[in-house]
C-alpha cells in the first residue's frame, strides 16, 4: 500500500487526490493549507469541494494543517506539493518541521524564481531547499495539459511526470495512473518545469492574436497558428537555456531525447492554456490594444495572472543572456513582445516581419 | 523580374497570387483550370473572386486555360501547381503539352497517392511524373497553417517552403515573402508533404474530442489537448516512415534537423485545421457517435473531406507496415481509431488506455 499526502487543498492538489484514491492500494490524505480552511470545512461536511465544484470520493481523508500529524508526513511514501507558488514557503517549513523526507516528493507548483539581475531564473526543481529534495530521492515534476476540474471529474487527461531519477517518476506513475489519467515519464524535470511555467507567459502573446486580427464576427486563424508554433519554438530554446544552467543535470542521456517543449509539457499544455483561462484572457485584452496596467486595474483587477509573474521572474536574466550572447535575441520576438508589456507597460505589438528574416532551412 | 504562372484559380492558387503580385518585380499570371471558368469570368469582369470572396489586385493577369499561351509556360521562372488533387492530371498534361520545365515548380496540392496494397503511399513529391520535376530543378512543396482567404486578405500567415534543392526553396521565398506572408525553408519536402496531407486525416480524430466529452455548454479541454499532442507524435512517425521510403532522399543533413511535424507544416497546420473546416466538422460528427457513412450521406452529403481521402490512400500500406514490423502498431492508436471509421465504418472510439501503456521515459 502506498500512503500519499497532498499538501494544499486548492484545485490542483485536490484534483490529484481523485486518481490517487481510485486505487484501493493507496491511502490518500489531502491537507488544507492555512488558506484552505473553508474548503476543508465544506469537504468535511458534504464532500463538496467549492472551487473544484465537484464532490470528492469518501476514500480521500481530508484534514486541516492543524489536524495533520507529523508522523503522517514522516510515514508517507509520496508527498505531493500541491500548492501554487505563494504556498511554497508554508510547504517547505511544514516539511522541515516534521523532518519529513519521503521516498518521493512530487511537485504541482508552477513558476520560475528569479535568481538575480543577470542570472537565469530557476525552476522549483532547483529553487526548493536541497534538504527537501536531497537525499530524499529526487523530486518528480508534473507537467502537461490538465485543467484540474476535468481531472477531478475523471475526464481523459494526459500528463508527464519527470524526475532526474527516472525510477521515481515511474513509481509515482504506477501509483496514480488510471484508465483516464494517462501518464508518460521523462528524465528532464527542469525542462518540464520550465515549460509548465513559461507556457503561461507565452500564452499571453499567442492569445493576443485572437483579438488583434478580427475577421467577420470571429478572428483570423492564420496568425494564431503562426504564433502558437513560434511560442513552442521559443519555449524549446528557453527550456534548453534553463536546463543548461540548472544546478543538477538530468541523469539520463539528454542528447537522445526530444525537447519536452514538443510534447505534453509544452505543445500539449500550451494548447489547453491558449483555449481559456486567465493568461489567455489577459492576452485577448492586450491584443485589443489595452496596456497591461489598464487591464490589471480594470477588467482583470485582483486576478492573479501566473504568466505575468513568470515574465517578471524571467525578464532580467533573459535580457542579460541576450545581451551577453548566451541567447540569440533574434530567436525570441514573441518573448520580447510580451516582456515589453510587462516590464515597460508598452502596448502589445508583434511584428511578423521579425519572423524568418534570414534563410532558415531548418 | 520573375514571371510566375499559377495553374488553378481555386482558393489556394488564387490566394498565392496576392503576395506574388505585391512585388513589382513579379509578373503573375493566374490560369483557370477547366473547372474555373466562372471564377475567371467573375475576376475578369469585376476583379471579385467568388470563392475567396475578395477582390484580386489589378496587377494579377487572369486567363482561362484556353487563353494561355504555351510560351508563357515555357518562359516562366516559377510555375505553381495551384489545384487540389483532382486537378493534378490536368496540370501535368498541360505542362507536358507545352514542354514546360520551369526553373522552379511549386506545389500547393495536398494529398497522398496509394502505391499498392502493401507499399507505403507516396506524396506528390514522388508521385508527380519525373519529367516534370527532373531535371527541371526540384519541386518546392508548400506547407504550414494557411487559410487561403486570410492569405488573400493580407493577414499574417506563416508557412514553410521545402525542396530537396534548398536553393529553389530559397529563391521562391525571395519572390513571395511580404511583410505579412512569412516563409521559412526546409530541405525535407517529403516530410512537409506528408504533414500537409496527414494533418487533415489526424484532425478528424482530434476534433472528435470536441463532442465526445461535453461539459457545461462546452466541452472538456484536456482530451482535446491530449489528442492534439498525440496527433503530432503520430504525424512525426508517419512522416519519418514516408521519408524513409521516398524515391529521393533529402540532399541536406537530415540528422541535424528537427522533424517537420514539430514545426509549421505539422504542429502549426494542425492547430488551424482543428480550429475549423471540413475535416474538423467531420470529426465533431464522429465524436457524437455517428458513423462515417451516416455523416457523408447526411449532414455532410456532397462535401469533399480531404482527410478521408488521405486515410483511404494511407490505409493498406500503413496496415501492411504495422503487420510486417516496419511500423510499431502500439505507437498509432489515433491513426487506427480514424482508419477503423474509414475502412470499416466503425463508430469512432479512442481508448485513452492505449496511451502510455509502458514506461516511456522519452
Contacts between the chains, C-beta under 8 A, distances in Angstrom:
chain1	res1	chain2	res2	distance
A	145	B	221	7.5
A	145	B	222	5.8
A	145	B	225	3.5
A	145	B	226	6.3
A	145	B	229	7.3
A	146	B	222	6.0
A	147	B	220	7.8
A	147	B	221	5.7
A	147	B	222	5.6
A	150	B	215	7.2
A	150	B	220	5.0
A	150	B	221	6.8
A	150	B	222	4.5
A	151	B	222	7.0
A	153	B	215	7.6
A	153	B	220	7.8
A	155	B	213	5.6
A	155	B	215	7.2
A	155	B	220	4.4
A	155	B	222	5.7
A	155	B	223	6.3
A	156	B	213	7.1
A	156	B	220	7.7
A	156	B	222	6.4
A	156	B	223	4.4
A	156	B	226	6.2
A	156	B	352	4.3
A	157	B	222	4.2
A	157	B	223	7.6
A	157	B	226	6.6
A	158	B	222	7.4
A	158	B	225	7.6
A	158	B	226	3.5
A	158	B	229	6.6
A	158	B	230	7.5
A	158	B	352	7.4
A	158	B	355	6.3
A	158	B	356	7.5
A	166	B	361	5.2
A	169	B	361	7.5
A	170	B	359	5.5
A	170	B	361	7.4
A	173	B	359	7.9
A	177	B	356	7.6
A	179	B	352	7.0
A	179	B	353	5.3
A	180	B	352	5.6
A	182	B	226	7.3
A	182	B	352	5.3
A	182	B	353	7.5
A	182	B	355	4.6
A	182	B	356	5.0
A	183	B	356	5.9
A	184	B	355	7.8
A	184	B	356	4.6
A	184	B	360	4.4
A	184	B	362	6.7
A	185	B	359	6.4
A	185	B	360	5.7
A	185	B	361	4.9
A	186	B	360	7.6
A	186	B	361	6.2
A	186	B	362	6.2
A	187	B	361	6.3
A	213	B	155	5.6
A	213	B	156	7.1
A	215	B	150	7.2
A	215	B	153	7.6
A	215	B	155	7.2
A	220	B	147	7.8
A	220	B	150	5.0
A	220	B	153	7.8
A	220	B	155	4.4
A	220	B	156	7.7
A	221	B	145	7.5
A	221	B	147	5.7
A	221	B	150	6.8
A	221	B	272	5.0
A	221	B	275	5.2
A	221	B	276	6.8
A	222	B	145	5.8
A	222	B	146	6.0
A	222	B	147	5.7
A	222	B	150	4.5
A	222	B	151	7.0
A	222	B	155	5.7
A	222	B	156	6.4
A	222	B	157	4.3
A	222	B	158	7.4
A	222	B	272	6.5
A	223	B	155	6.3
A	223	B	156	4.4
A	223	B	157	7.6
A	224	B	271	7.2
A	224	B	272	7.4
A	224	B	275	7.5
A	225	B	145	3.4
A	225	B	158	7.6
A	225	B	268	5.0
A	225	B	269	7.1
A	225	B	271	4.3
A	225	B	272	3.9
A	225	B	275	7.5
A	226	B	145	6.3
A	226	B	156	6.2
A	226	B	157	6.7
A	226	B	158	3.5
A	226	B	182	7.3
A	226	B	264	7.5
A	226	B	268	6.5
A	228	B	267	7.5
A	228	B	268	6.6
A	228	B	271	5.0
A	229	B	145	7.3
A	229	B	158	6.6
A	229	B	263	6.6
A	229	B	264	5.3
A	229	B	267	5.8
A	229	B	268	3.6
A	229	B	271	7.3
A	230	B	158	7.5
A	232	B	262	7.6
A	232	B	267	6.4
A	233	B	263	7.5
A	252	B	361	7.1
A	257	B	362	6.2
A	258	B	362	6.4
A	262	B	232	7.6
A	262	B	258	8.0
A	262	B	262	4.5
A	262	B	267	7.7
A	263	B	229	6.6
A	263	B	233	7.5
A	263	B	362	7.1
A	264	B	226	7.5
A	264	B	229	5.3
A	267	B	228	7.5
A	267	B	229	5.8
A	267	B	232	6.4
A	267	B	262	7.7
A	267	B	267	6.2
A	268	B	225	5.0
A	268	B	226	6.5
A	268	B	228	6.6
A	268	B	229	3.6
A	269	B	225	7.1
A	271	B	224	7.2
A	271	B	225	4.3
A	271	B	228	5.0
A	271	B	229	7.3
A	271	B	271	7.6
A	272	B	221	5.0
A	272	B	222	6.5
A	272	B	224	7.4
A	272	B	225	4.0
A	275	B	221	5.3
A	275	B	224	7.6
A	275	B	225	7.6
A	276	B	221	6.8
A	352	B	156	4.3
A	352	B	158	7.4
A	352	B	179	7.0
A	352	B	180	5.6
A	352	B	182	5.3
A	353	B	179	5.3
A	353	B	182	7.5
A	355	B	158	6.3
A	355	B	182	4.6
A	355	B	184	7.8
A	356	B	158	7.5
A	356	B	177	7.6
A	356	B	182	5.0
A	356	B	183	5.9
A	356	B	184	4.6
A	359	B	170	5.6
A	359	B	173	7.9
A	359	B	185	6.4
A	360	B	184	4.4
A	360	B	185	5.7
A	360	B	186	7.6
A	361	B	166	5.2
A	361	B	169	7.5
A	361	B	170	7.4
A	361	B	185	4.9
A	361	B	186	6.3
A	361	B	187	6.3
A	361	B	252	7.0
A	362	B	184	6.7
A	362	B	186	6.1
A	362	B	257	6.2
A	362	B	258	6.4
A	362	B	263	7.1
